[in-house]
Amino acid sequence: MPEIHVVAILSPKPGKAERLLTLLQPLLQTVQTTEPQTLRYLMLQEPTTSSSSETTSEQDIVFIEKYASPEANETHVQGEKFQQVFRAIAEEGLLAREMVLRKGLVVVGGFEGR
């Protein structure tokens, strides 16, 4: 099976970004220590600049993920910590809109690293 890539975009409600980041941080550690088939798991957010009209509370959080196989991705989303975190996000109503998820992407060009 080929490696697969996932892009997920979470859009916090105004004033909820810090809480969202707080909930997501433990997930990063769990993935790093318990999911050896998760090859990349990056959480990104555009930095706030003085010229930006957006505040941190309104900026999207973007995950860039790479898995050794579709099964590795399935293991990730079925994991206890993932389920716990995303249940809390839903219960607390932290997102302004439904998460954008592009799952199962395969590389068709470009390069990774030098």
Secondary structure, DSSP 8 states (H G I E B T S, - for coil): ---EEEEEEE-B-TT-HHHHHHHHHHHHHHHHHH-TTEEEEEEEE----TT-S--GGGS-EEEEEEESSHHHHHHHHHSHHHHHHHHHHHHHT-BSS--EEEEEE---S-----
